[in-house]
Every structure is written in C-alpha cells, then in structure tokens.
Amino acid sequence: MKKIALFTSGGDAPGMNACIRSVVRSAIYLDLEVYGIKYGYDGMIRGEISKMESYSVSNIVQTGGTILKSARSEDFRTKEGREKAYKNLKKHGIEGLVAIGGDGTFTGANLFYDEFGIPVVGAPGTIDNDLYGSDYTIGFDTAVNTALDAIDKIRDTAASHDRVFFIEVMGRHSGYIAIQSGIGGGAEMVMVPETSTTIDDVIKKLREGRDNKKTSSIIVVAEGDEQGSALQIAERVKLETPKMDIRVTSLGHIQRGGGPTAFDRILASRLGLAAVEGLMNGQKNVMVGVIDNKITYTNLKLAISKSKPLNEELIRLTKILSI
C-alpha cells in the first residue's frame, strides 16, 4: 500500500482534528502518501481530494471541529453516487481509507467496502460513545466535561433559588453522556434511553428529596429518553407538583464544540496511528478501538449492529448517591 486517504463524516466531535493529525503524520512517517477528502462522502463524490503534508496538520491538535469539514450526503446513498466516489479514489491511486466518524459513517463505509473492496479502517469519532468495539470514542470525554461544567453552573442557580432543573444532554440512543455527567454533577436522577423511568418515578424522587431537606434538585435527561425531551418531562411533572419551581435547560450543540480534553487528544492520536498501521497490516472493513486500554480491531458490521450497553455499575451508583 502506497497511498491512503482520510475523511471525517457525520456530526463533529472534539478530537477529530487530533485524529486527522495523527493519521497524516503516521502515514508520512511510514512512507505513505496521504490524501485528505473534504466534506466526507459528498467530497469524495465531487472529487475534493488533495494531498496532505506534515505541515497541513500543524497547530490543530488543540482545536475542536474538523479541518476536513463534514457533510451529509444523499448522493452517497445511491449506487451511482458510490460508484462516482470510487472512480475518484482510483483516479488518485488511493488504496485504503481511514473514516473518522460514527454509526452513519461506518454504515456507509461498510456498504462501500462490500461493493468496491477498498480497505477501510474506521476511527470512532462521536460524542455519544455508542459504538461497540471501543470503551471510549473520540469526543466523548470532552462532551461529558462540557456538560459537567454547565451542570455545575446551573446547580449554583438551582441552590440559590430552591429550584428543580431538568437538564437535557445529547444522546438520542445512548445515555453515556447523561450517566457520567449526572454522576459527576451530583444529579438526583438520570434519565436515559437504556432504562425505563416513569413520570411517577421522577415525582417520587423529587418529593423524597424535599422530605430529606433537599431544597434544590438536578435531573439530567438524555435527549432520547422514552418519556420525551426534558421540556416535555418537566411540563408533566409540573402538573403534579405545582408548588415546585421547575426550570429546563437544553445544552444542545455546545457539547460538540470546544478544544478536546487531554484524554480525547491522546485517544485520537492513538487511534489515528492504529488506523494507518491497520491498513498497512492488511486490516479491511474494521473499526479501531481501545478496550481495557489496548488497541483492538472490530468488524465494521459488528461495530454498527451490536448494541453497547451502559455500565450497570454506573446506573447503580447513580441511585445510591442520589439519596
């Protein structure tokens, strides 16, 4: 293998730039030519492919977002679009791909490999931490710390005014951000898609808190909770507890941005090198990850199809510490 290319796709995650930097410099160190594809699969179809040098990734390890940009691609969902992307890769002599992204990115990469056989190694870049085959994904630690910082600030206001705050964090199908920021932020309850929590459970917890002389409460809600959004849940709780001063904050996309933590920079750098070495060692259609602090490779089909359960110990810990 002499030439590889990399791209970022899907939602951005803090640490993607650190991974880009690692892939580019690892490839050059290992005597490979490396090309960057802008705007993900859309750029692959449009031929936005250019050679990258060591200086191309200077001064980006500390930045959020992605210098290669990201975009959704409807054209890549078609066979014609994927064929055009393949021809553009062949035009540049590219023999392997590093795909940095999440579930949607890897679903496309898996299909692309099945149809055209170009070896792909995925590096998990998503704040949701929901991919099977890695204990942590790039951006998750930063997102948790961003959420935690917001929860700490909101708690000051909650305590000052004896209020109940419902704080919504990202996690459409995964409660990893919610559970970890909830534990770190001392939340009275965490609501996640993986476990069932009723409105009656919430009301009971709040009333128990008041009985235990708690004057304020924080409830962290993952956006994909089965009871609905934090606003919907708060409105239903308010109907049953009209004397409680209830407020809602949705943290939204601030969790995606900002400079990555040291953990995410190091994780991204390790995964970038491992992705390049994986391609050189004959790995195909896999995701590189870290399990028990060791580099692993998991088949892409398994990474996107097998669910990654929440840590039961963390769920139990939340209940114990919230009394």
Secondary structure, DSSP 8 states (H G I E B T S, - for coil): --EEEEEE-SS--TTHHHHHHHHHHHHHHTT-EEEEETTHHHHHHHT-EEEE-GGGGTT-TT--S-TT-----SGGGSHHHHHHHHHHHHHTT--EEEEEE-HHHHHHHHHHHHHH---EEEEEB-TT---TT-S--BTHHHHHHHHHHHHHHHHHHHHHHTEEEEEEES-SS--HHHHHHHHHTT-SEEE-TTS---HHHHHHHHHHHHHTT---EEEEEETT-TT--HHHHHHHHHHH-TTSEEEEEE-GGGGT-S---HHHHHHHHHHHHHHHHHHHTT--SEEEEEETTEEEEEEHHHHHHS-----HHHHHHHHHHT-
